[in-house]
Amino acid sequence: MEFFDFLNTAVTPYHTVDALKSFFKANSFAEIGLAANFEPAKAYFVCREGSVIAFRTPKQWCDTSKFRIALAHTDFPTLKISPNPDGVNAGVCTLHTEVYGSPLYTSWLDRDLGYAGMLAYVDSADKSNTLKTKLFRGDKLFRIPQLAVHLNRGVNQDGLKVNPQVDFNALWTGASGSSASENRKNLFVKALEKELPEGARLIDFDVQLFDAQPANRGGFNDEWIYSGRLDNLSSCHAIAEAMVSATSAENDCLVACFFNNEEVGSNTREGAAGNFLKSVLDSIASLQNDNVRDVILEGQSPDRIHETFTSKGHARPLTSYLAESIALSIDMAHAEHPNHTEKHEPNHAPLLGKGIVLKTNSQKRYASDLMSSAQLRLLCEKAGIPLQVFIMRNDMPCGSTVGPTVSANLGIPTVDIGEPMLSMHSIREMMAASDHEDMIKLVEALYC
């Protein structure tokens, strides 16, 4: 999957999952439900709205089988269109937005903004009102202009202060005479309805703005990548590439997890704190080996498989698999800023283009511990990948990832890693191309 194509296509979590689904299907992964039977040495994926989990079953389960897991998230800080967004001011129709996650506010001003998301609708001819969905991406550009310097004289001395309630209303079209009436409350809904099949009725929408500028190379030697959504599409891409290039392991199950809602705490049905991953791993573990299929062939009812094998000593509980497994929680890392080196801990300041970053924190904001970090170091040595270490300064708070959530909920030894980047959570971010290549190699080594 070409990296820039993915960055330019995955403009919402729904589009991220759609791109991943297409990539997996094109490489012989079968889309299934949680109740499906899994065959040995096969590739599958399961979706839940803005999240997807792909996996390769082993050739043969055994007493030492385990999961090798890579984790990432499909969402990114953004501005979501509110349920009742329409407003008119100064002859312009505006859309009220709601902040999602923690974007760098000033970076959203004076940008060409696209809009995209998922629409829920019913067909007018369907008397049962069956809900359907449509993924869409608008073909127009919106904008959030800031005040001219002449109207904000102290801005260069005092700094720009953004009030998200006031300053994040997006300008999307000029107001006509009818726009100023009460009907203006439905203007954006009417625009969205044009994306639907003829006669369909829009019931609800989940639409967000995004940076419409395509990803590009930068630096005198084209060594850098500039793009929106690098956090965390870069990690999603690396994991997907490694999963597709892998083959089924002899005894271990290879798993790739792409969760939604990390930027708002993960505590959702689609998030890492939900039951999605556990449900998938439970389904895999319940169909452990050829012995299970033998029981089915002998006429044993599926609902008695677990009981039968537990009594015969063949089955292992999921917790046993998880305790012996390993997870890489892959999210972006803060590279040292050349203009603000004082913001990093001097001995733990990752550099662009110098390799993967191990992220650790004594307050356990990252999942890395002694043994998981040691396993990562050995994996990097094996793959010949340079490794840097990041810790946050003691006088600054530390962010977090899906790693601690998954590790605590499921008991999986987990290590937090990432590619170093600048401008994290800006509408447009920056990283080194070589670090992305190293991350793909590292995940390939995990799955090898």
C-alpha positions in Angstrom: 0.0 0.0 0.0 1.7 3.2 -1.2 2.2 5.4 1.9 1.2 8.7 0.4 -1.9 7.3 -1.1 -2.9 6.0 2.3 -2.2 9.3 4.0 -4.3 11.2 1.4 -7.1 8.7 1.5 -7.5 8.1 5.2 -9.1 11.4 6.1 -11.4 10.0 8.9 -11.2 6.8 11.0 -13.9 5.4 8.7 -11.8 6.1 5.6 -8.8 4.6 7.4 -10.6 1.4 8.1 -12.0 1.3 4.5 -8.4 1.7 3.1 -7.1 -1.1 5.4 -10.0 -3.4 4.5 -9.3 -2.9 0.8 -5.6 -3.6 1.3 -6.3 -6.7 3.3 -8.9 -8.1 0.9 -6.5 -7.5 -2.0 -4.0 -9.7 -0.2 -6.3 -12.6 0.5 -7.5 -11.7 4.0 -11.1 -12.8 4.5 -13.5 -10.5 6.3 -15.4 -12.5 9.0 -17.5 -12.1 12.1 -16.6 -13.0 15.7 -18.6 -16.3 15.5 -16.7 -17.6 12.5 -14.5 -20.7 12.5 -10.9 -20.0 11.8 -8.7 -22.4 9.8 -5.0 -23.0 10.4 -2.5 -20.8 8.4 -5.2 -18.4 7.2 -5.5 -14.6 7.2 -8.7 -12.8 8.5 -9.9 -9.5 9.6 -12.8 -8.2 11.7 -14.3 -4.7 11.7 -16.2 -2.6 14.2 -17.0 0.8 12.7 -13.8 2.9 13.0 -11.7 -0.1 14.2 -10.3 -3.2 12.5 -8.3 -6.2 13.8 -6.4 -8.5 11.3 -4.7 -11.7 12.2 -2.9 -14.8 10.8 -3.7 -18.1 12.5 -0.7 -20.4 13.1 0.0 -23.5 11.2 -0.5 -25.5 14.3 -1.4 -24.6 17.9 0.7 -26.1 20.7 1.4 -25.7 24.4 3.8 -22.8 23.8 1.6 -20.9 21.3 1.2 -17.2 21.9 0.0 -13.9 20.3 2.4 -11.5 18.7 0.4 -8.2 18.5 0.9 -4.7 17.1 -1.4 -1.9 18.2 -2.1 1.5 16.6 -5.1 3.9 16.4 -7.1 5.1 13.4 -8.2 8.5 14.7 -6.5 11.9 15.0 -7.2 15.3 16.5 -9.8 17.1 14.4 -12.8 19.4 14.3 -16.1 17.6 14.0 -19.2 19.2 12.5 -21.7 19.6 15.4 -25.3 18.1 15.1 -26.9 21.5 14.5 -24.1 23.4 12.9 -25.7 26.1 10.7 -25.2 29.8 11.3 -25.2 32.9 9.3 -23.0 35.9 10.0 -21.7 38.8 7.9 -23.2 37.4 4.8 -21.5 34.0 5.2 -22.9 30.6 6.2 -20.9 29.0 8.9 -20.6 25.5 10.5 -20.1 25.2 14.2 -17.5 22.6 15.0 -16.7 20.6 18.1 -13.1 19.9 19.1 -12.1 16.2 19.0 -8.9 15.3 20.9 -6.2 17.9 21.5 -5.4 19.6 18.2 -2.9 22.4 18.0 -5.5 25.1 17.6 -3.6 27.7 15.6 -2.7 25.2 12.9 -6.3 24.9 11.8 -6.6 28.5 10.8 -6.2 29.8 7.2 -6.1 26.2 5.8 -7.9 24.6 2.9 -10.2 22.2 4.8 -12.0 19.2 3.3 -15.0 17.5 4.9 -15.8 13.7 5.1 -17.3 11.1 7.2 -20.2 8.6 7.5 -23.9 9.2 6.8 -26.7 7.1 8.2 -29.9 7.1 6.1 -33.0 5.2 5.0 -34.4 4.6 1.6 -37.7 6.3 1.1 -39.2 3.2 -0.4 -38.2 1.1 2.5 -41.2 0.9 4.8 -39.2 -0.9 7.5 -36.8 2.0 7.8 -33.7 -0.1 7.7 -30.7 2.0 8.5 -27.9 2.1 5.9 -24.6 3.9 5.9 -22.5 5.6 3.2 -18.9 6.6 3.4 -18.3 9.9 1.7 -15.8 12.6 1.0 -17.0 16.1 -0.1 -15.4 17.7 -3.1 -15.5 21.3 -1.8 -13.1 23.3 0.4 -14.0 25.2 3.6 -11.9 27.6 5.6 -11.5 29.1 9.1 -9.9 32.5 8.6 -8.1 34.3 11.4 -8.3 38.1 12.0 -5.9 40.3 10.0 -3.0 41.7 11.9 -4.6 45.2 11.5 -7.6 44.0 13.5 -5.5 42.2 16.1 -2.6 44.6 16.7 -1.0 42.8 19.6 -1.1 39.3 18.1 2.6 39.1 17.2 3.7 40.3 20.6 1.1 38.6 22.8 0.6 35.4 20.7 -2.6 34.2 19.1 -5.2 33.0 21.6 -7.8 30.8 20.1 -11.3 30.4 21.7 -12.6 27.2 20.1 -16.2 28.1 20.8 -15.9 31.4 18.8 -13.0 31.0 16.4 -13.6 27.5 15.0 -16.8 28.2 13.1 -16.0 27.1 9.5 -16.9 29.3 6.5 -18.5 27.0 3.9 -20.7 29.1 1.6 -22.0 32.5 1.0 -25.5 33.4 2.4 -28.3 33.9 0.0 -31.6 35.6 0.9 -33.1 32.3 1.9 -30.1 31.4 4.0 -31.0 34.0 6.5 -34.4 32.5 7.2 -35.2 29.7 9.6 -34.5 27.2 6.8 -30.8 27.9 7.3 -30.9 25.4 10.2 -31.0 22.6 7.6 -28.6 23.9 5.0 -25.7 21.6 5.7 -28.0 18.6 6.1 -29.5 19.4 2.7 -25.9 19.5 1.3 -25.1 16.2 2.8 -28.3 14.6 1.4 -26.9 15.2 -2.1 -24.3 12.6 -1.2 -27.0 9.9 -0.8 -28.8 7.8 -3.3 -31.8 9.5 -4.9 -34.8 9.6 -2.6 -32.9 8.6 0.5 -33.5 10.5 3.8 -30.6 11.4 6.0 -31.0 10.3 9.6 -27.7 11.3 11.2 -24.1 12.1 10.3 -20.6 11.9 11.6 -18.6 14.4 9.6 -15.2 16.0 10.4 -12.9 18.5 8.7 -9.4 17.6 7.5 -6.3 19.1 6.0 -6.9 19.0 2.2 -3.3 19.5 1.2 -1.7 16.2 0.0 1.2 14.6 1.7 4.6 15.6 0.2 8.3 15.1 0.5 10.4 17.8 2.1 14.0 18.7 3.0 16.8 19.4 0.5 17.4 15.7 0.0 13.7 14.8 0.2 14.4 13.1 3.5 11.3 14.3 5.3 7.6 13.7 5.0 5.0 16.5 5.5 1.4 15.5 5.9 -1.7 15.7 8.0 -2.6 12.7 10.2 0.9 11.2 10.5 -0.1 10.6 14.1 -1.1 7.8 13.8 -1.6 6.8 10.2 2.1 6.2 9.9 1.9 3.4 12.5 -1.2 2.0 10.9 0.6 1.8 7.6 3.7 0.2 9.0 1.7 -2.5 10.8 -0.5 -3.2 7.7 2.5 -3.5 5.5 4.2 -5.9 7.9 1.1 -8.0 8.4 0.5 -8.5 4.7 4.1 -9.3 3.9 4.2 -11.9 6.7 3.3 -15.6 6.5 1.6 -17.6 9.1 3.9 -18.6 12.0 4.5 -22.2 12.9 2.8 -21.9 16.4 2.0 -18.3 17.1 -0.9 -16.1 16.1 0.0 -12.8 14.5 -2.4 -9.9 15.3 -2.7 -6.3 14.0 -5.0 -4.0 15.9 -6.2 -0.6 14.7 -8.4 1.1 17.3 -10.6 4.2 17.1 -10.9 6.9 19.8 -7.4 6.9 21.2 -7.3 10.7 21.1 -10.3 10.9 23.4 -9.3 8.2 25.9 -10.2 4.9 24.2 -13.1 4.2 26.5 -15.6 3.4 23.8 -17.0 0.3 22.0 -14.4 0.9 19.2 -11.6 1.9 21.5 -8.8 0.0 23.1 -10.6 0.0 26.4 -13.6 -1.7 24.9 -14.1 -5.5 24.5 -13.2 -5.6 20.8 -9.7 -7.1 21.1 -10.6 -9.4 23.9 -13.6 -10.7 21.9 -11.4 -11.5 18.9 -8.6 -13.1 20.9 -11.2 -15.1 22.8 -12.7 -16.4 19.6 -9.3 -17.3 18.3 -8.2 -19.1 21.5 -11.5 -21.1 21.6 -10.6 -22.8 18.4 -7.1 -23.7 19.3 -6.0 -26.6 17.1 -6.8 -29.5 15.0 -8.2 -31.3 18.0 -11.1 -28.9 18.2 -12.0 -29.6 14.6 -11.8 -33.3 15.3 -14.3 -33.0 18.0 -16.7 -31.1 15.7 -16.3 -33.9 13.1 -17.1 -36.5 15.7 -20.4 -34.7 16.3 -19.6 -32.8 19.5 -21.8 -29.7 19.7 -19.9 -26.4 19.4 -21.1 -25.1 22.7 -19.4 -28.0 24.5 -16.1 -27.7 22.8 -14.5 -25.6 25.6 -15.9 -27.8 28.3 -14.7 -31.0 26.6 -11.2 -29.9 26.0 -10.7 -28.4 29.4 -11.7 -31.7 31.0 -9.3 -33.6 28.7 -6.5 -31.2 29.4 -6.1 -29.9 25.8 -7.4 -26.4 26.1 -5.6 -23.4 27.4 -7.5 -20.4 28.9 -7.0 -17.1 27.1 -5.2 -15.7 30.1 -2.5 -18.3 29.6 -1.9 -17.2 26.0 -1.8 -13.5 26.9 0.7 -13.9 29.7 3.2 -15.4 27.3 2.4 -12.9 24.5 4.0 -9.6 23.5 2.4 -6.4 22.1 4.0 -3.4 20.4 2.0 -0.3 21.1 3.0 1.9 18.2 2.3 5.6 18.3 4.3 8.6 17.3 7.1 10.0 19.5 8.4 13.6 20.1 11.6 14.3 18.2 13.8 17.0 19.6 12.8 20.4 18.2 15.9 22.3 16.8 14.5 25.6 18.0 13.4 24.4 21.4 15.9 21.8 22.6 15.1 22.9 26.2 11.8 21.1 26.0 13.4 17.6 26.0 15.2 15.7 28.7 18.9 16.1 27.5 19.8 12.4 27.6 16.6 11.2 26.1 15.9 13.4 23.1 15.1 11.4 20.0 16.3 12.8 16.6 14.6 12.7 13.2 16.1 10.0 11.0 17.9 8.2 13.8 15.6 5.2 14.3 12.7 3.9 16.3 11.9 5.4 19.7 11.4 3.3 22.9 9.0 5.3 25.1 9.1 4.8 28.9 7.7 6.6 31.9 8.1 6.0 35.6 4.4 7.1 36.2 3.4 4.3 33.8 1.9 6.6 31.2 3.5 4.2 28.8 3.2 0.4 29.1 6.9 -0.3 28.7 8.4 -2.2 31.6 11.7 -4.0 32.2 11.0 -7.2 30.3 9.0 -5.8 27.4 11.6 -3.1 26.9 14.3 -5.8 26.9 12.4 -7.9 24.4 12.2 -4.8 22.1 15.9 -4.2 22.4 16.6 -7.8 21.3 14.2 -7.5 18.5 15.9 -4.3 17.2 19.3 -6.0 17.5 18.0 -9.0 15.5 16.6 -6.7 12.8 19.5 -4.3 12.8 17.3 -1.3 13.6 18.7 1.7 15.5 16.8 2.4 18.8 16.4 5.7 20.7 14.9 6.2 24.1 12.4 8.9 25.1 11.3 10.0 28.6 9.4 13.2 29.4 11.1 15.9 31.5 10.2 15.7 35.2 8.7 19.2 35.0 6.3 18.4 32.2 3.3 16.1 32.0 3.5 13.0 29.8 1.0 11.8 27.2 -0.2 8.3 26.8 -1.2 5.7 24.2 -3.4 2.6 23.9 -0.5 0.5 25.4 -1.3 0.9 29.1 -5.0 0.3 28.5 -4.5 -3.0 26.5 -1.8 -4.2 28.8 -3.8 -3.5 32.0 -7.1 -4.9 30.7 -5.7 -8.1 29.2 -2.4 -8.7 31.0 -0.3 -8.7 27.8 3.3 -7.6 28.2 3.5 -4.4 26.2 6.1 -1.9 25.1 5.4 1.6 23.7 7.4 2.7 20.7 7.0 5.2 17.9 8.6 7.1 15.0 10.1 10.5 16.0 8.2 13.5 14.6 7.8 17.2 14.9 4.5 19.3 15.2 2.6 16.4 16.8 -1.2 17.2 16.7 -0.7 20.0 14.3 -3.0 19.9 11.2 0.2 19.2 9.3 3.1 17.2 10.8 6.6 16.2 9.9 8.7 13.0 10.1 11.7 11.3 8.5 11.1 8.8 5.7 13.9 6.5 7.0 12.3 6.1 10.4 9.1 4.9 8.7 11.1 2.3 6.8 12.7 1.2 10.1 9.3 0.8 11.7 8.0 -1.4 8.9 11.2 -3.6 9.3 10.6 -3.8 13.1 7.0 -5.0 12.8 8.1 -7.4 10.1 10.7 -8.8 12.6 7.9 -9.1 15.2 5.9 -11.2 12.8 8.8 -13.2 11.4 
